[in-house]
Amino acid sequence: MTITTEERLIEAIKMIQETRDYLSRLPPVPVTTDHIHKMTAFLAAPDNTLLIRQQVSRFGEYRLPVGFALVSAELRGDTLRLWQEPAPSGFTPPPVPLAEGITIELRWPENHDRKRA
């Protein structure tokens, strides 16, 4: 199995994020605070931000007024995946109104800080 340079960089960036997050939980010390700022600046660089965003999925759903998700969506990098969940027994969902167009608002996972990525 060949690992690309981009895959290695993504793993390194994830490790830097984890380390920065860990250091942020420690009592503030000038040296630690300085390293946190350096890591945050590195992670905010445009090239790194693009790589990080390609690895984080955004999710959304098109819901009926009764609360059933008629269509679910996931955007990961440049790839959009759409699917339909099975309907509860005894419920027949209406057809998806694609001819008129539907709007699905995609959201970042709650544990993802958009400023970092």
C-alpha positions as CSV (number, residue, x, y, z in Angstrom):
1,M,0.0,0.0,0.0
2,T,1.4,3.3,-1.1
3,I,0.8,6.4,1.1
4,T,0.9,9.7,-0.7
5,T,2.7,12.8,0.5
6,E,-0.8,14.5,0.8
7,E,-2.1,11.7,3.0
8,R,1.0,12.0,5.3
9,L,0.5,15.8,5.5
10,I,-3.1,15.4,6.4
11,E,-2.2,13.0,9.2
12,A,0.5,15.4,10.4
13,I,-2.0,18.3,10.4
14,K,-4.4,16.1,12.4
15,M,-1.7,15.4,14.9
16,I,-0.9,19.1,15.2
17,Q,-4.6,19.8,15.8
18,E,-4.8,17.2,18.6
19,T,-1.6,18.5,20.2
20,R,-2.8,22.1,20.1
21,D,-6.1,21.1,21.6
22,Y,-4.4,19.1,24.3
23,L,-2.0,22.0,25.2
24,S,-5.0,24.4,25.3
25,R,-6.5,22.4,28.1
26,L,-3.3,22.7,30.3
27,P,-2.8,25.5,32.7
28,P,-1.4,28.5,30.7
29,V,2.4,28.8,30.7
30,P,4.1,31.4,28.4
31,V,6.1,28.7,26.4
32,T,3.0,26.6,26.0
33,T,0.8,29.6,25.0
34,D,3.5,30.6,22.4
35,H,3.4,27.1,20.9
36,I,-0.4,27.1,20.8
37,H,-0.3,30.4,18.8
38,K,2.3,29.0,16.4
39,M,0.3,25.8,15.8
40,T,-2.9,27.8,15.3
41,A,-1.2,30.1,12.7
42,F,0.2,27.0,10.9
43,L,-3.3,25.4,10.8
44,A,-4.9,28.6,9.5
45,A,-2.5,28.8,6.5
46,P,-4.6,28.6,3.3
47,D,-3.0,25.4,2.0
48,N,-3.5,23.6,5.3
49,T,-7.1,24.8,5.6
50,L,-7.9,23.4,2.2
51,L,-6.5,20.0,3.1
52,I,-8.4,20.0,6.4
53,R,-11.7,20.9,4.8
54,Q,-11.3,18.1,2.3
55,Q,-11.3,15.7,5.2
56,V,-14.3,17.0,7.1
57,S,-17.8,16.2,6.0
58,R,-20.8,18.6,6.1
59,F,-24.2,17.1,6.5
60,G,-27.8,18.1,5.9
61,E,-31.3,16.8,5.4
62,Y,-34.4,17.7,3.5
63,R,-37.2,17.0,6.0
64,L,-40.9,16.7,5.6
65,P,-43.1,18.7,8.0
66,V,-43.7,15.5,10.0
67,G,-40.0,15.3,10.7
68,F,-39.0,12.4,8.3
69,A,-35.7,13.0,6.4
70,L,-36.8,12.6,2.8
71,V,-33.2,13.1,1.5
72,S,-29.9,13.2,3.4
73,A,-26.7,14.8,2.0
74,E,-23.0,14.6,2.9
75,L,-20.4,16.9,1.3
76,R,-16.8,15.7,1.7
77,G,-14.3,17.8,-0.2
78,D,-15.7,18.1,-3.7
79,T,-17.9,15.0,-3.5
80,L,-21.6,15.2,-2.7
81,R,-23.4,12.0,-1.6
82,L,-27.2,11.9,-1.5
83,W,-29.4,9.1,-0.1
84,Q,-32.8,8.2,1.2
85,E,-33.3,6.6,4.6
86,P,-35.9,3.7,4.7
87,A,-39.3,5.0,5.6
88,P,-40.9,3.8,8.9
89,S,-43.3,0.9,8.5
90,G,-46.7,2.1,7.5
91,F,-45.5,5.4,6.1
92,T,-45.2,6.1,2.4
93,P,-43.1,9.2,1.8
94,P,-44.0,11.4,-1.1
95,P,-41.7,11.6,-4.1
96,V,-38.7,13.9,-3.8
97,P,-39.7,17.2,-5.6
98,L,-36.5,17.4,-7.7
99,A,-38.2,19.0,-10.7
100,E,-38.9,22.1,-8.5
101,G,-35.5,21.8,-6.7
102,I,-34.9,21.2,-3.1
103,T,-32.6,23.1,-0.7
104,I,-30.5,21.3,1.8
105,E,-28.5,23.4,4.2
106,L,-25.2,21.6,4.9
107,R,-23.7,22.1,8.4
108,W,-20.3,21.3,9.9
109,P,-20.3,18.7,12.7
110,E,-20.8,20.3,16.1
111,N,-17.3,19.3,17.2
112,H,-15.6,21.0,14.2
113,D,-14.3,24.5,14.6
114,R,-14.7,26.3,11.2
115,K,-12.0,28.8,12.2
116,R,-9.5,26.0,12.4
117,A,-10.4,24.4,9.1
